[in-house]
């Protein structure tokens, strides 16, 4: 097979991937608002590509529930919300906290992980999640990362989170401590400690997203006392778990 024919086969895949990434970013950032009509011809023309890669990108986004296709209304941005992101965060947390081999034998010369928590601990957490999931799930790993981790990575952008009414500055130091604890445990090949730290960190990430996420009630409806009590109990339990984890990690 000549290089020319190989390039011809690869180009549609690359264009489809680029179209998917661009549309996903536009949707999660809110630049393409919910209900916005997505016209295949206009998108292909504006990006100077054929209809095929754009159609494939829209289908992938429809599978992920970011795009809704209707015979009558056409293709539109779906009515997604922060709740969808919370569900993704829950799935990522379950994958990391499960009894799996991805938390052991990390010292692979072909695959390295960061040695300390970056300035943005949420991106560090998602980078680590991507690394561990791809290690554990082989050929399916990149697909899991693409469908669950990448949307979260876009969603925790400060401007995007703020647009959804979420203050990610709250409890940032605690999340950074837990990420550092998980990284330290992984580098000393202590899967149990890594699992505990990642479970606590995943719970903190979900709590951060959940605290200001829209609830299925009418706009302006005050939060019930029961809900407030549940939130404060949940937050107190997280704090106790964090203190116990830090106590065990302290020499």
N, C-alpha and C positions, 0 to 999 in steps of 0.2 A: 504494500500500500504506500503510495507516495505521500510526502509531507503535505502536499496541497490538499489531498482528499482527507487526510487526518484533520487538518485545520478546519475544513468545511464541516466535519462532523462535530468537532469540539465547539465551534463558534456559537451555534444555537444554545448549547448547554450553558456556556459562559454568559451569553446575553440573557437567558432566562434567569440565571442566578442573580445577575446584576439588577434586572428588573424587579425581581422578588425583594431583594434587599432594599432597594430604593422605595418601593411601595410600602413595605413594612415600616420603614423609618418614617415615611410621610404620615402613615396612619397612626402609629403609636405616639408620635409627637403632636398629633392633632392638626397638622397642616392640611390633612385630608379629613375633614370632620365626619362624624357619623351621618349616614344617610347620603353622603356625597355620591353622585353618579360617576361611575368609572367607565368611560367610553373607550373601548378597545382601539378604535381607529385613531382617536385623538392622542392617546398615550403613545401608540406606536409612532405616530407622526412627530410628536414633540421630542421623542428620544431618538428619532432617525433609525428605527429598527423595524423589522417585519412584525406582523401581528402574532406570529407563533410564540416567540419568547414571552410576550406580554400576556397572551392567553394562558400559557403554562404558569406564569407567576401568579396570575389571578386565581387559577385553580388551586395552587398550593395555599394561598391565603384563604380561600374559601374552606379548604380542609381544616385550616387552623381557626376558623370562625372569625376572622377579621374582615372577610368579604362575604356578602350575601348575594346569591344569584337567584333571580326570580324571573319566570317567563314573562310576567306582566311589567314589573318595575325595572327590569334590567339588572345590571351588576352595580351594586352600591357598597359603600363602606358599612360594615355591620354595626349594630348597636352594642358594641362591646363596652366594658367598663373596667374599673380597677379590680372588681371581683374576679374577672377572668385572670388577671395577673396574680392575684392571691392564690387561685387554684393552681397556677403554674408553679408558684413558689412552694406550695404544699407538696406537689409531685417531686420537685427537685429535692426538697428536704427528706422525703421518704426514700428516695434513691440513695442519698448520701448516708442516711442513718440505718439502712438495712444491713443485714448480715451478709456482707459481700467482700470479695477479695480486693476491691478497688482501694481499700484503706491500708493495705499492707504492701510491702516491697516496693515503695515509691522510688527508691534510689536506683532508678533505671538510667543508664548512661545515655539512652536514646531519648528519654523524656524527662525533662526537668520541670520543677515547679518553683514559684517565687519563694524566696527565703524569708520575706517579712511582709507584713500587711502594707499595701500601698496607701496612698493618701485617702482614696475613696475605698472604704472597707467593703462596700456593697459590690463594687466592680471586682475587688479582690476575691470575694466570696464566689461570685459567678465565674470568674476565671478558674478558680480552684475546682468548682463544680464541673465545669466543662472538661477540665483535664481528667478528673477522676471518672466521670461518666464515659468519656471516650476510651479510657483504659479498660473499664469493666465490660462495656457492651460491644466492643469490637466494631464491626461494620455498621451496627445500628446506632452506635454512639453519636456520630456526627448528626444523624437525623434527630435524635432525642435532644441534643444541644440546640439544633436549629429551631425546633418547634417549641421548646420549653425555656431554654436559657436565654437565647438571643432576644426574644421579645422583652424579657425581664431586664436585660442589659440596657435596652433602649428606654424602658419605662423608668428606671432609676436615675436617668439623666435629671439633674436638679431642676431645670426649667420644666421638663415634662411632669415630674412628680409634683412640682408646685402648681402646675395648671390643673392637676387633679385634686388639689387641696391637701396634699400630703407633705408633712414636714419631716424630712429625712435627717435633719440635724439632731433631732431628739435621740438620745441614747447612742449616739455615734461612737463615743469612747468605749462603751461596753461592748458594742459589736466588734470594734477594732481589737479589744483584748481577747475576745473569743476567737477571732480569726487568727491572731498571733498564737494562741494556745493550740489551735488545730494544726497550724503549720509546724509548730515546734514538735508536736506529737508525731506528725507524719515523718518528719526528718529523723526522729530517733526511733522510727519504726514501732510505734505504740498504737496499734489500731484501736484498742478499746478507748484510750484517752482521746484519740482523734474523733472517734464516733461520738463520744460524749460532747466534745466541744462543738462539732458540727451540728449535732442535734439541738444544742442550746442556741447556736448562732442561727440556724434555720428558723427556730421558733421566734427569735428576736426580729428577723427579717420579716416574717409573716405578720408579727405584731405591729411593726412599723408601717406596713402596707395596709393593715386592717384597721388601724386606729382611726384613720380619716377616710376610709373607703365609703362610698355610697351604700346606704342600706335600702332594702326593698320597701320603703315607706314613702308617703307623700312628702314632697319638698316642704320643709319648714316644720315637720312633725318632730316634736322634742323626743329625745332619746328616753326610753322608759327607765325607771329606777332599777328594774331587774337587769337590763342591759348594762347600765352603769356599774352595778354591783359585780356582774360577771367580768366586765373589763378590768375592774380594779383587782379582783381576785386573781385573774389571769396574769396581770402585770406583777402582782406580788409573788405569785408562784415562780414566774420567770426570774425575778430578782433573787429569790432564795436559791434556785437552781444554779444561777450564775455565781453566787457567793460560795456555794459548796464546791463547784467546779474549780474556781480560783483557789480555794483552800487546799484542794487535793493537788493542784499543780504547783503550789508553793513548796519549795524544798524545806 
